[in-house]
Amino acid sequence: MTTIAIYPGSFDPITRGHEDLIRRSLQFVDRVIVAVAVNASKTPLFTLEERLDMIRVVLRDDARAEVRSFNGLLADFARETGAKLVLRGLRAVSDFEYEFQMALMNRQLNDELETVFLVPAVHLTYLSSSLVREVARLGGDVREFVHPVVLEAFGKKLKR
Ligand code: PNS
């Protein structure tokens, strides 16, 4: 049986932390669908298409990773795709409450869905898309935190 996992998020933009999680998950699932939520963030810096394109470039070497957008409930999207696992990263205790609520709600909505929490590599633990966006906006160096294609996209978006 093929194990399919969904890794949902807003990915505005994908960071090295997300990449780390995807690669870790591919050690125990057969396929990962990186699912960009259409309405997750009201005013994203990058458009949906830009976010999808960046993730596709970042993951192009691995045919086991698929990149899709989804509208509506994650629980329904999981049913549509046949995924039985949702992957989420836990970086700090502060993530826990929101993640715990989401996991329980998702299982309430789709009782075949289990959430698996992964811990990123220690040196990526402090990373988040919002922090990286802020650092980039204020002219800081984000080279260490994102793939070169994302760095280039920041350059264009922020006109540097
Ligand atoms: O990266 P984020 O912004 O923390 O991701 C949040 C996301 C996209 C996983 C969450 O908002 C989500 O699943 N949205 C889809 C709509 C949905 O199913 N909402 C109920 C979640 S319990």
Boltz pocket constraint, residues with backbone or C-beta under 6 A from the ligand:
constraints:
  - pocket:
      binder: B
      contacts: [[A, 8], [A, 9], [A, 10], [A, 11], [A, 35], [A, 37], [A, 40], [A, 41], [A, 72], [A, 73], [A, 74], [A, 75], [A, 101], [A, 102], [A, 103], [A, 105], [A, 106]]
      max_distance: 6.0
